[in-house]
Amino acid sequence: MFEKMTGFIREAIAELKRVTWPTRKEIGGSTLVVLIVVGILMLTIGVFDFLLSILVKLIVR
């Protein structure tokens, strides 16, 4: 069992060495895109929530 674990760890390390890791600039750009998309979605959901709450208040009255 110890041999299987050791083999798995060796294979995992070998696989991680073949990974092409993103540069700091690429990570910064991706983070900026994610933040912008989250902001847009947050505003969109907020507007829909506000409009639907007004609609519900009008219906309940």
C-alpha positions as CSV (number, residue, x, y, z in Angstrom):
1,M,0.0,0.0,0.0
2,F,2.9,2.4,0.8
3,E,4.3,1.7,-2.7
4,K,1.0,2.7,-4.3
5,M,0.9,6.0,-2.3
6,T,4.5,6.7,-3.2
7,G,3.9,6.0,-6.9
8,F,0.8,8.2,-6.9
9,I,2.7,11.1,-5.3
10,R,5.6,10.7,-7.8
11,E,3.1,10.8,-10.7
12,A,1.3,13.8,-9.3
13,I,4.6,15.7,-9.0
14,A,5.6,14.7,-12.5
15,E,2.3,15.9,-13.9
16,L,2.5,19.2,-12.0
17,K,5.9,19.9,-13.6
18,R,4.3,19.6,-17.0
19,V,1.6,22.2,-16.2
20,T,1.9,25.6,-17.9
21,W,1.3,28.0,-15.1
22,P,-0.2,31.4,-15.9
23,T,2.0,34.5,-15.5
24,R,1.3,37.2,-12.9
25,K,0.0,39.5,-15.7
26,E,-2.4,36.8,-17.0
27,I,-3.8,36.2,-13.4
28,G,-4.3,39.9,-13.0
29,G,-6.2,40.2,-16.2
30,S,-8.4,37.2,-15.5
31,T,-9.1,38.5,-12.0
32,L,-10.1,41.9,-13.4
33,V,-12.5,40.2,-15.9
34,V,-14.1,38.2,-13.1
35,L,-14.6,41.2,-10.9
36,I,-16.2,43.2,-13.8
37,V,-18.5,40.3,-14.6
38,V,-19.5,39.9,-11.0
39,G,-20.2,43.6,-10.7
40,I,-22.4,43.6,-13.8
41,L,-24.3,40.6,-12.5
42,M,-24.7,42.1,-9.1
43,L,-26.1,45.3,-10.6
44,T,-28.4,43.3,-12.9
45,I,-29.8,41.2,-10.1
46,G,-30.1,44.2,-7.8
47,V,-32.2,46.1,-10.5
48,F,-34.4,43.0,-11.1
49,D,-34.9,42.6,-7.3
50,F,-35.8,46.2,-6.9
51,L,-38.3,46.2,-9.8
52,L,-39.9,42.9,-8.7
53,S,-40.3,44.2,-5.1
54,I,-42.1,47.3,-6.5
55,L,-44.3,45.0,-8.6
56,V,-45.2,42.8,-5.6
57,K,-46.0,45.8,-3.5
58,L,-48.4,47.0,-6.2
59,I,-50.1,43.6,-6.5
60,V,-50.4,43.2,-2.7
61,R,-52.1,46.6,-2.2
